[in-house]
Amino acid sequence: MTCFSFSHPEDLSSMERTNETAVSEFVFVGFSALAEFQRLLFVLFLLLYLFTLGTNAVILFTILLERALHTPMYFFLGILSCFETCYTFVIVPKMLIDLLSQKKTISFWGCVVQMLTFVFLGCSHSFLLAAMGYDRYVAICNPLRYTLLMSHGTCLGLVAAACACGFTVALITTTLVFYLPFHSSNQLHHFFCDISPVLKLASHHTSLSQMIIFMLSVLVLVIPLLLILVSYIHIISAILKIPSTVGRYKAFSTCASHLIVVTVHYGCASFIYLRPKTNYTSSQDALISVSYTILTPLFNPMIYSLRNKEFKTALWRAMGQNLCPKIARTIPLP
């Protein structure tokens, strides 16, 4: 005799709800393969983080205190230092806490806020570098009109435009990612809520969402880079017309720091966000992202400050005025 067993409808709906339970938190497992080195990593990253904060603070205070540095180029450098500081603040403190804790979790909405903030700062950084390229173009190609073209209002407008573009891209990207359902695993193979690792956890991440996010990444990287390239085509053309070798060297030296920062920023960002994802494991992704989230914010301000004699002179004057006013009077204005 054959027996048929029927499940009650309420039991079936309960099972469906269990399988479709929305993820309420994510667990970071980015450094799980390096469990025995996590205390060492904590000390290393903490020192780098403190050094980054200290370097950017010195740059900001020097620019604020020294009237000789109240120019568009140093105004943009100050904003760049603010972006770098905020960028690391969004990611590194949480990462440091997780390196020492057993429970490496972040709430769903905490992940949303973290992604929105770091994408906003990263995109704004790209557009700010384009604005800095325009500043160098005006300084070299139109030196007599530099004060007029790069007025305080123009500088504020360029920074506001960079922030507006960055926030728009960040809002669209974050909405596209977290609009998707998250019902499966909550094991995030990264040390912060980056776009690609979070997308991998979505239950039904469509090719359309991935394509839109990829196109936004291309636009954020390609459009500012093209603007910078156009600026430097005109800059190089103007420099080549300078008759003296010393004059050409001085003109190019004012752009060298910006070129190095552009190369580092766009090189790292393109490598992380535009490369084929299938060629790298999640652990490799996490290690590669360390260079972009910790090392780049450390090196960028140092590149600008250490290569710049005007800034170094102003730094010594600012230190002398606060520590030893008599010595400060002997240091000439840059």
C-alpha positions as CSV (number, residue, x, y, z in Angstrom):
1,M,0.0,0.0,0.0
2,T,1.4,3.3,-1.1
3,C,1.4,6.2,1.4
4,F,1.4,9.8,0.3
5,S,2.6,12.5,2.6
6,F,1.5,16.1,2.1
7,S,3.2,19.0,3.8
8,H,1.0,21.6,5.3
9,P,1.1,24.9,3.2
10,E,2.2,26.8,6.4
11,D,5.3,24.5,6.7
12,L,6.2,25.1,3.0
13,S,6.0,28.9,3.4
14,S,8.1,28.7,6.5
15,M,10.8,26.7,4.7
16,E,10.7,29.3,1.9
17,R,11.1,32.1,4.3
18,T,14.1,30.3,5.9
19,N,15.8,29.9,2.6
20,E,15.0,33.5,1.6
21,T,16.1,35.2,4.8
22,A,17.7,38.5,4.0
23,V,21.3,39.0,5.0
24,S,21.4,41.4,8.0
25,E,25.2,41.6,8.3
26,F,28.4,40.7,6.4
27,V,31.4,38.8,7.7
28,F,34.9,40.0,6.5
29,V,37.2,37.1,5.7
30,G,39.7,39.0,3.5
31,F,42.7,38.2,5.7
32,S,41.6,34.7,6.8
33,A,44.4,33.1,4.9
34,L,46.9,35.2,7.0
35,A,45.4,34.4,10.4
36,E,48.8,33.8,12.0
37,F,50.1,37.2,10.8
38,Q,47.1,39.4,11.8
39,R,48.7,40.9,14.9
40,L,51.8,41.8,12.8
41,L,49.5,43.2,10.1
42,F,47.7,45.3,12.8
43,V,51.0,46.9,13.9
44,L,52.1,47.5,10.4
45,F,48.8,49.0,9.2
46,L,48.4,51.1,12.3
47,L,51.8,52.7,11.9
48,L,51.1,53.4,8.2
49,Y,47.7,54.8,9.1
50,L,49.1,57.1,11.8
51,F,51.9,58.3,9.5
52,T,49.3,59.0,6.8
53,L,47.2,61.0,9.2
54,G,50.2,62.9,10.5
55,T,51.5,63.7,7.0
56,N,48.2,65.0,5.7
57,A,47.7,67.0,8.9
58,V,51.1,68.7,8.5
59,I,50.3,69.5,4.9
60,L,46.9,71.0,5.8
61,F,48.2,73.1,8.7
62,T,51.1,74.3,6.6
63,I,48.8,75.5,3.8
64,L,46.5,77.2,6.3
65,L,49.2,78.9,8.2
66,E,51.4,80.1,5.4
67,R,50.0,82.9,3.3
68,A,52.5,82.3,0.6
69,L,50.7,78.9,0.0
70,H,47.3,80.5,-0.4
71,T,47.3,79.8,-4.2
72,P,45.0,77.6,-6.3
73,M,47.6,74.8,-6.6
74,Y,47.9,74.5,-2.8
75,F,44.2,74.9,-2.3
76,F,43.7,71.8,-4.5
77,L,46.5,70.0,-2.6
78,G,44.7,70.8,0.7
79,I,41.5,69.3,-0.6
80,L,43.4,66.3,-1.9
81,S,44.8,65.7,1.6
82,C,41.3,66.0,3.0
83,F,40.0,63.4,0.6
84,E,43.0,61.1,1.4
85,T,42.4,61.4,5.1
86,C,38.6,60.8,4.9
87,Y,39.2,57.9,2.5
88,T,41.5,56.0,4.9
89,F,39.2,56.9,7.9
90,V,36.3,55.1,6.2
91,I,38.2,51.9,5.7
92,V,41.3,51.5,7.9
93,P,39.9,51.9,11.5
94,K,37.3,49.2,11.0
95,M,40.0,47.0,9.4
96,L,42.3,47.5,12.3
97,I,39.6,46.5,14.8
98,D,38.8,43.4,12.8
99,L,42.4,42.3,12.8
100,L,42.3,42.0,16.6
101,S,38.7,40.7,16.9
102,Q,37.2,37.2,16.5
103,K,33.9,38.6,15.1
104,K,34.7,40.5,11.9
105,T,31.3,41.7,11.0
106,I,29.6,44.8,9.6
107,S,25.8,45.5,9.5
108,F,24.0,45.6,6.2
109,W,23.4,49.3,6.4
110,G,26.9,49.9,7.7
111,C,28.2,48.2,4.5
112,V,25.9,50.5,2.4
113,V,27.3,53.6,4.1
114,Q,30.9,52.4,3.8
115,M,30.6,51.7,0.1
116,L,28.7,55.0,-0.6
117,T,31.4,57.0,1.2
118,F,34.5,55.4,-0.2
119,V,33.1,55.4,-3.8
120,F,32.2,59.0,-3.4
121,L,35.7,59.9,-2.2
122,G,37.4,57.8,-4.8
123,C,35.4,59.2,-7.7
124,S,35.8,62.8,-6.4
125,H,39.5,62.2,-6.1
126,S,39.6,61.3,-9.9
127,F,37.7,64.5,-10.9
128,L,39.8,66.6,-8.5
129,L,43.0,65.4,-10.3
130,A,41.4,66.6,-13.6
131,A,40.8,70.0,-12.0
132,M,44.4,70.1,-10.8
133,G,45.5,69.3,-14.4
134,Y,43.5,72.3,-15.6
135,D,45.1,74.5,-13.0
136,R,48.6,73.5,-14.3
137,Y,47.4,74.1,-17.9
138,V,46.3,77.7,-17.0
139,A,49.5,78.4,-15.0
140,I,51.8,77.4,-17.9
141,C,49.8,78.2,-21.0
142,N,48.0,81.4,-19.8
143,P,50.3,82.8,-17.0
144,L,49.2,86.4,-17.4
145,R,45.5,85.4,-17.0
146,Y,46.1,82.8,-14.2
147,T,44.9,85.0,-11.4
148,L,41.7,85.9,-13.3
149,L,40.9,82.4,-14.6
150,M,41.8,80.6,-11.4
151,S,40.0,82.8,-9.0
152,H,38.8,81.6,-5.6
153,G,35.3,81.2,-6.9
154,T,36.5,79.1,-9.8
155,C,38.5,76.8,-7.5
156,L,35.5,76.3,-5.3
157,G,33.3,75.6,-8.3
158,L,35.7,73.0,-9.6
159,V,35.9,71.2,-6.2
160,A,32.1,71.4,-5.9
161,A,31.7,69.9,-9.4
162,A,34.2,67.1,-8.6
163,C,32.2,66.3,-5.4
164,A,28.8,66.4,-7.2
165,C,30.0,64.1,-9.9
166,G,31.6,61.8,-7.3
167,F,28.4,61.7,-5.2
168,T,26.2,61.0,-8.3
169,V,28.3,58.0,-9.4
170,A,28.5,56.7,-5.8
171,L,24.8,57.0,-5.3
172,I,23.9,55.2,-8.6
173,T,26.6,52.5,-8.0
174,T,25.6,51.8,-4.4
175,T,21.9,51.7,-5.3
176,L,22.5,49.2,-8.1
177,V,24.5,46.9,-5.8
178,F,22.3,46.9,-2.7
179,Y,19.0,46.9,-4.7
180,L,19.8,43.3,-5.5
181,P,18.6,40.5,-3.0
182,F,21.1,39.1,-0.6
183,H,19.8,35.7,0.7
184,S,22.8,33.3,0.3
185,S,26.2,33.6,2.0
186,N,27.3,36.6,4.0
187,Q,31.0,35.7,3.9
188,L,32.6,38.8,2.3
189,H,36.0,37.8,0.9
190,H,37.5,41.3,1.5
191,F,38.4,43.6,4.3
192,F,35.9,46.3,3.4
193,C,32.7,46.6,1.4
194,D,34.1,47.0,-2.1
195,I,31.9,46.7,-5.1
196,S,33.0,43.5,-6.7
197,P,33.1,41.3,-3.5
198,V,29.7,42.5,-2.4
199,L,28.2,41.9,-5.9
200,K,29.4,38.3,-5.7
201,L,27.2,37.7,-2.7
202,A,24.1,38.9,-4.4
203,S,21.6,36.1,-5.0
204,H,20.7,37.3,-8.5
205,H,23.3,39.8,-9.7
206,T,22.2,40.5,-13.3
207,S,24.6,41.2,-16.1
208,L,22.9,44.5,-16.6
209,S,23.8,45.8,-13.2
210,Q,27.4,44.6,-13.7
211,M,27.6,46.3,-17.1
212,I,26.2,49.6,-15.7
213,I,28.7,49.6,-12.8
214,F,31.6,48.7,-15.2
215,M,30.6,51.6,-17.5
216,L,30.5,54.0,-14.6
217,S,33.9,52.9,-13.5
218,V,35.2,53.4,-17.1
219,L,33.6,56.9,-17.2
220,V,35.1,57.9,-13.8
221,L,38.5,56.8,-14.8
222,V,38.6,57.6,-18.6
223,I,36.9,61.0,-18.7
224,P,39.1,62.7,-16.1
225,L,42.2,61.0,-17.6
226,L,41.3,62.3,-21.1
227,L,40.9,65.8,-19.7
228,I,44.3,65.5,-18.0
229,L,45.9,64.2,-21.3
230,V,44.4,67.2,-23.2
231,S,45.8,69.6,-20.6
232,Y,49.2,68.1,-20.8
233,I,49.3,68.1,-24.6
234,H,48.9,71.8,-24.4
235,I,51.3,72.1,-21.5
236,I,54.1,70.1,-23.3
237,S,53.5,72.2,-26.4
238,A,53.9,75.4,-24.4
239,I,57.0,74.1,-22.6
240,L,58.8,73.2,-25.8
241,K,58.4,76.8,-27.0
242,I,60.4,78.1,-24.0
243,P,63.8,79.0,-25.4
244,S,66.0,78.3,-22.3
245,T,66.6,74.9,-20.8
246,V,66.3,76.2,-17.3
247,G,62.9,77.7,-18.1
248,R,61.7,74.5,-19.5
249,Y,62.9,72.6,-16.5
250,K,61.2,75.0,-14.0
251,A,57.9,74.8,-16.0
252,F,57.9,71.0,-16.1
253,S,58.9,70.6,-12.5
254,T,55.7,72.3,-11.4
255,C,53.8,69.5,-13.2
256,A,56.0,66.5,-12.2
257,S,54.3,65.9,-8.8
258,H,50.8,66.0,-10.4
259,L,51.9,63.6,-13.1
260,I,53.3,61.1,-10.6
261,V,50.1,61.2,-8.5
262,V,47.9,60.8,-11.6
263,T,50.0,57.8,-12.7
264,V,49.8,56.1,-9.3
265,H,46.0,56.8,-8.8
266,Y,44.8,55.8,-12.3
267,G,47.2,52.9,-12.5
268,C,46.0,51.4,-9.2
269,A,42.3,52.1,-9.9
270,S,42.4,50.7,-13.4
271,F,44.2,47.6,-12.3
272,I,41.6,47.0,-9.6
273,Y,38.4,47.9,-11.2
274,L,38.9,47.4,-15.0
275,R,40.9,44.1,-15.1
276,P,39.3,40.7,-15.7
277,K,38.1,39.4,-12.3
278,T,38.5,35.7,-13.2
279,N,42.3,35.9,-13.2
280,Y,42.6,36.7,-9.5
281,T,41.5,35.0,-6.3
282,S,39.7,36.9,-3.5
283,S,42.8,36.8,-1.3
284,Q,44.9,38.4,-4.1
285,D,42.1,41.0,-4.5
286,A,42.3,41.9,-0.8
287,L,46.1,42.2,-0.9
288,I,46.0,44.4,-4.1
289,S,43.4,46.7,-2.5
290,V,45.8,47.3,0.5
291,S,48.1,49.2,-1.8
292,Y,45.2,51.4,-3.0
293,T,43.5,52.0,0.4
294,I,46.6,52.4,2.6
295,L,49.8,53.0,0.6
296,T,48.4,55.4,-2.1
297,P,46.9,57.9,0.5
298,L,50.3,57.8,2.2
299,F,52.5,58.4,-0.9
300,N,50.4,61.1,-2.7
301,P,50.8,63.9,-0.2
302,M,54.5,63.0,0.3
303,I,55.1,63.2,-3.4
304,Y,53.6,66.7,-3.6
305,S,55.4,68.0,-0.5
306,L,58.8,66.4,-0.6
307,R,59.4,67.3,-4.3
308,N,58.3,70.9,-3.8
309,K,61.0,73.4,-2.5
310,E,58.3,76.1,-2.0
311,F,56.3,73.9,0.3
312,K,59.4,72.7,2.3
313,T,60.4,76.3,2.9
314,A,56.9,77.2,4.0
315,L,56.9,74.1,6.3
316,W,60.1,75.2,8.0
317,R,58.7,78.7,8.4
318,A,55.5,77.4,9.9
319,M,57.3,75.2,12.3
320,G,59.7,78.0,13.3
321,Q,56.9,80.4,13.9
322,N,55.3,78.0,16.4
323,L,58.5,76.5,17.9
324,C,61.1,79.2,17.6
325,P,60.0,82.6,16.2
326,K,63.6,84.0,16.0
327,I,64.7,81.3,13.7
328,A,61.5,81.7,11.6
329,R,62.5,85.3,10.8
330,T,65.7,84.2,9.2
331,I,64.0,81.8,6.7
332,P,63.2,83.8,3.5
333,L,59.7,83.7,2.0
334,P,59.4,81.3,-0.9
